[in-house]
Amino acid sequence: MTDYNFKDGRVYEGSRNPGCGTNIGNVRDGRIYEGSGSPGCGRNIGNVRDGRIYEGSGSPGCGRNIGNVRDGYIYEGSGSPGCGRKIGKVDDFTINGIQREKDETIVAVWHFLIKKIF
């Protein structure tokens, strides 16, 4: 299994040590970006807002609502946080160093940059 880590808004693959490995994406202001640049650079592929995860390149809260997070659990569907089919726990999708981010951001990073969840 490949290790992933997070440091200063950037997501890395290939090491558990924060800031080491190949930069695969970044997070800034609720938006998830694909690419190796600084936070806010690259192709905007998703965003999060108020416990919901959206697919698309718009501002947080714009795009297709694909999932949500509530009380440490992940739900598939476009409803309010806590609605839809429960598919797992946030703890199952953690990345070393990302623990201080919001739960929906952790899940969105995993979904858009590592492996599809929804």
N, C-alpha and C positions, 0 to 999 in steps of 0.2 A: 504494500500500500504506500502510495506517495504521501509525503508529509507536506503540510501547508502551514504558513505562518503569516502574521499581519504586523506591520509596524508603520507608524506615521501615515496612515491612510492607504498604504500599499499592501497588496496581497502577493505573497511569494510561494512558489512551488519548489519542492526538492529539499527542504530542510525544516527542522522544527525550531531552529534558532531564529527569532524575530529579526527580519531585515536581511536574511540570507536566502540564496536560491535565485530562481528566475522570476522576475516581476511579471505577473500575468494579468494584473488589473489593479484598480484603485477605487476608493470611495470618497465622495465629497458631498456634503450638504444633502444627504439622503439619496444621492444618485450613485449608481454602480457603473463604472467604466471598464471597458476591455482595452488592454494595451499596457505598455510598459512605462508610460510617462508619469509625471507628477500627479498627485490627486487633482481630479478635475480635467485631466487630459485623456484623450482616446475616444473611442466610440461609446456613447451613452447607450447602455442596453437594458437598464431597468432602474427602478426607484422604489422608495418606501415612504409611507406616511401613515401615521396613526395606527400602527399595527398591521397595515396592509402592504402587500407586495405587488408591484405593478410591472408589467412588461412593456417596454417602449422607451423612447428617447426624450420624453417630455420632462416637465418639472415634477417634483414629488407630488404624487396623487394623480398624475395623468397617465393614460395608457390603459391596457387591459389588466384588470385586477385578477391575478392568478392564484393568490393565496393570502393567508393571514396568520398572525401569531397572537396567542393570548395565554397568559399564566404558564408560560414555558412549553406550550404545546403548539404544533404546527397543523394548520387546517388547509385543505385544498378547496378552493371555491372563491366566488366573488362577493361573498357576504361580509357582514361585520366581523370583527375579530371574535373568534370563538365559534363561528358558524361554518358549516361545511363538514367534509369528511376528515376526521382526525388521521394524520399520517405519521406522526412521530413527535419526539421531543426535541427542543432546541439543543439540548445537551448532546444529542446524537450527531450533530452537524457542526461542532465547534472547530475552530482553527486556533492554533497556538498564538496568543497575543491579542486576540480579538474580543476577549471577555468583557471589555469595558464598553463595547458598542451595544446598541439596542438589539433586542432579540430579532426583530424583523430584519435588521441590517445583516446580522450574522447569517440568517437563513437565505436572504437574497444573494449575498456574496457566494454562498455555497451553490445555490441554484444557477446563477448566471455565469460564474467563473470556474466552477469545479465539476459539478455533475447535476443534471436536471433532477429536481425533486418533484415538481408538479407536472 
